[in-house]
Amino acid sequence: MCRSFWILGFGLAILAVSGCAGSTPKVATVSVKGTVTIDGKPMPDGEIYFSTPGQPLTMFPVKEGAFSGNAQPGSNRVEIRAYKEGPPLSTDVSKTPTKQNFIPDRFSVQSKLTAEVGVGGANDLKFDIASK
């Protein structure tokens, strides 16, 4: 009987802690759309990520240079990625090709690109990046 109360108390404590800690408040999003060009030509296929401090990344697929979706209002850090087939990992016995991002780091993982997403009005964004 005493053990049952201990287990119940422990379970309730875990629920209480997990319900209160680490939750990220929901923020209203705003419709955005735009284009991504590489060396002046529409990026055929890839991804664009928007992020604001304290909020998770938001990813939109890029097709034929265009993207659209909902992003957090305010100043967003932007990352752009596109992939090509790479060699399989040396430990992969099935020899499955890997995906490798071919966008330079200055536009992807170390990006300094930003976008100001307005609360009202059109958010038509344009990003022209270089492949080298």
C-alpha positions in Angstrom: 0.0 0.0 0.0 2.7 2.4 1.0 4.6 1.6 -2.2 1.6 2.4 -4.4 1.3 5.9 -2.8 5.1 6.4 -3.4 4.7 5.5 -7.1 1.6 7.6 -7.5 3.3 10.6 -5.8 6.4 10.2 -8.0 4.3 10.0 -11.2 2.4 13.2 -10.2 5.6 15.0 -9.4 7.0 14.2 -12.9 3.8 15.3 -14.5 3.8 18.6 -12.6 7.5 19.3 -13.5 7.1 18.4 -17.1 4.0 20.5 -17.5 5.5 23.6 -16.1 9.1 23.5 -17.2 10.4 24.1 -20.8 7.1 25.0 -22.3 7.4 27.6 -25.1 4.5 30.0 -25.4 2.6 30.0 -28.7 3.2 33.1 -30.7 0.8 34.2 -33.5 2.4 33.7 -37.0 2.2 35.8 -40.1 1.9 34.8 -43.7 5.1 35.1 -45.7 6.1 34.3 -49.2 9.1 35.0 -51.4 11.7 33.8 -53.7 15.2 32.4 -53.5 17.7 32.7 -56.3 21.2 31.3 -56.6 23.5 33.3 -58.9 20.5 35.1 -60.3 18.5 31.9 -61.1 15.5 30.5 -59.2 16.7 27.8 -56.7 15.1 24.6 -58.1 14.6 22.8 -54.9 15.5 23.3 -51.2 14.5 24.6 -47.9 14.4 28.0 -46.1 14.3 28.3 -42.3 13.1 31.3 -40.2 13.8 31.6 -36.5 13.3 34.2 -33.8 15.0 34.1 -30.4 13.3 31.6 -28.0 11.1 30.0 -30.7 11.7 26.8 -32.8 12.8 27.0 -36.4 10.1 27.2 -39.1 10.9 25.5 -42.4 9.3 26.1 -45.8 10.1 24.0 -48.9 11.5 26.0 -51.8 10.2 24.9 -55.3 11.3 26.6 -58.5 12.6 29.5 -56.4 9.3 30.1 -54.5 8.3 29.5 -50.9 5.3 30.4 -48.7 4.0 29.7 -45.2 3.6 31.3 -41.7 6.6 32.7 -39.7 7.0 34.5 -36.4 6.6 38.3 -36.7 9.6 40.5 -36.0 13.3 40.0 -36.9 14.0 36.5 -38.2 17.3 34.8 -38.8 17.2 33.0 -42.2 19.0 29.9 -43.3 18.8 28.5 -46.8 19.7 24.9 -47.7 19.7 22.8 -50.9 20.9 19.3 -51.2 22.7 17.1 -53.7 23.5 13.4 -53.6 26.8 12.6 -51.9 28.8 9.4 -51.4 27.5 6.8 -48.9 29.0 6.7 -45.4 31.9 4.4 -45.1 30.0 2.4 -42.4 26.9 2.0 -44.5 26.8 -1.5 -45.9 23.8 -0.7 -48.1 25.8 2.1 -49.8 22.8 4.5 -49.6 23.9 7.9 -51.0 23.9 10.8 -48.5 22.3 14.2 -48.8 24.8 17.0 -48.7 23.9 20.7 -48.4 25.7 22.6 -51.2 24.7 26.1 -50.1 27.7 27.9 -48.7 27.7 28.1 -44.8 27.4 31.9 -44.9 23.8 31.4 -46.1 23.0 28.2 -44.2 24.5 27.1 -40.8 26.4 30.3 -40.2 23.9 32.6 -41.9 23.8 36.3 -41.2 20.7 36.6 -43.4 17.7 38.3 -41.8 14.1 39.1 -42.6 11.8 41.6 -41.0 8.4 39.9 -40.9 5.7 42.5 -40.4 2.5 41.9 -38.5 0.3 43.3 -41.1 0.5 43.7 -44.9 2.4 41.7 -47.5 5.5 39.9 -46.5 7.0 39.3 -49.9 10.7 38.4 -49.3 13.6 38.0 -51.8 16.9 36.3 -51.1 19.6 36.3 -53.8 22.5 34.1 -52.8 25.8 33.0 -54.4 26.9 29.5 -55.0 30.5 30.2 -54.2 
